[in-house]
């Protein structure tokens, strides 16, 4: 009797990282770009992509979020957001204004096709955790659809404690893995900026918190998020 050779198991896909904000304008793109550079410097192949970007004009600009992510990761493609919409509003509203319907299942399939055993995939959301991508699907749904771990980005300003803890509670209730919280320094600090980090460290219940200064130099930004890159690689 001839023994059959068992097929080699498929190599495991690296976990996907979904970068979500507690609000809009908290620095998700800046953090995502810095994280992509930090992972590259650690020797990790990385693709960073934005599923939907709004507020887009034609012709394409080099300062679009999708283009900045691609530049930071050094990827061959995609070089833009997967879906680009003109309205400077949330994705579901922007799609209505543009007269199109976003195919959520196709969007998830396109994102999953970018994930490989060798590649760390960073997906940067648009807006906050419950910001609708379609009228049926939000970023929480996207985290489930991608089996992604969430990196929560918050701005170091008044109100961030409540916003961050609410998002964290929702993620925990939905049993979504949370890599940690990045408290991003804003251009103009207020009185709460001296205390927000320490407060979140006390209140986030074992979720790691990193406070990141605002830096213009890409190399310095990558250095500032090296701890966060370590979360992604574990």
CORPE-V339102 format. One record per pair of residues at least 24 apart in sequence whose ideal C-beta (glycine too) atoms are under 6 Angstrom apart, sorted by the first residue. I is the first residue (numbers start at 0). GAP is how many residues later the second one is. If there is no record, write none. Layout:
i=I gap=GAP
i=I gap=GAP
This chain:
i=10 gap=106
i=12 gap=102
i=12 gap=104
i=13 gap=106
i=14 gap=134
i=15 gap=99
i=15 gap=105
i=15 gap=130
i=15 gap=132
i=16 gap=105
i=16 gap=132
i=16 gap=134
i=16 gap=215
i=17 gap=105
i=17 gap=125
i=17 gap=130
i=17 gap=132
i=18 gap=105
i=18 gap=132
i=19 gap=105
i=19 gap=109
i=19 gap=119
i=19 gap=130
i=19 gap=132
i=20 gap=107
i=20 gap=132
i=21 gap=132
i=21 gap=141
i=21 gap=142
i=21 gap=145
i=22 gap=105
i=22 gap=140
i=23 gap=103
i=25 gap=127
i=25 gap=128
i=25 gap=129
i=25 gap=158
i=26 gap=157
i=27 gap=96
i=27 gap=125
i=28 gap=36
i=30 gap=122
i=30 gap=151
i=31 gap=37
i=31 gap=90
i=31 gap=92
i=32 gap=35
i=32 gap=39
i=33 gap=187
i=33 gap=188
i=33 gap=191
i=34 gap=190
i=34 gap=193
i=35 gap=36
i=35 gap=37
i=35 gap=86
i=36 gap=35
i=36 gap=181
i=36 gap=185
i=37 gap=184
i=37 gap=187
i=37 gap=188
i=37 gap=191
i=38 gap=81
i=38 gap=190
i=40 gap=181
i=41 gap=187
i=43 gap=76
i=44 gap=73
i=44 gap=74
i=45 gap=27
i=45 gap=74
i=46 gap=26
i=46 gap=28
i=46 gap=67
i=46 gap=72
i=46 gap=74
i=47 gap=25
i=47 gap=74
i=48 gap=29
i=48 gap=74
i=49 gap=31
i=49 gap=74
i=50 gap=31
i=50 gap=56
i=51 gap=31
i=51 gap=39
i=51 gap=74
i=52 gap=28
i=52 gap=31
i=53 gap=31
i=53 gap=33
i=53 gap=37
i=53 gap=40
i=54 gap=33
i=55 gap=28
i=55 gap=30
i=81 gap=28
i=89 gap=37
i=89 gap=41
i=90 gap=35
i=90 gap=42
i=91 gap=40
i=91 gap=42
i=91 gap=43
i=101 gap=32
i=103 gap=30
i=103 gap=33
i=107 gap=37
i=128 gap=38
i=139 gap=34
i=142 gap=33
i=148 gap=28
i=148 gap=30
i=149 gap=26
i=149 gap=28
i=150 gap=28
i=151 gap=29
i=152 gap=29
i=152 gap=31
i=153 gap=29
i=154 gap=29
i=154 gap=31
i=155 gap=27
i=155 gap=29
i=155 gap=30
i=155 gap=37
i=155 gap=40
i=156 gap=29
i=156 gap=33
i=157 gap=32
i=157 gap=34
i=159 gap=36
i=160 gap=38
i=177 gap=29
i=178 gap=52
i=179 gap=27
i=179 gap=28
i=179 gap=51
i=180 gap=26
i=180 gap=28
i=181 gap=28
i=181 gap=30
i=182 gap=28
i=183 gap=28
i=184 gap=28
i=184 gap=29
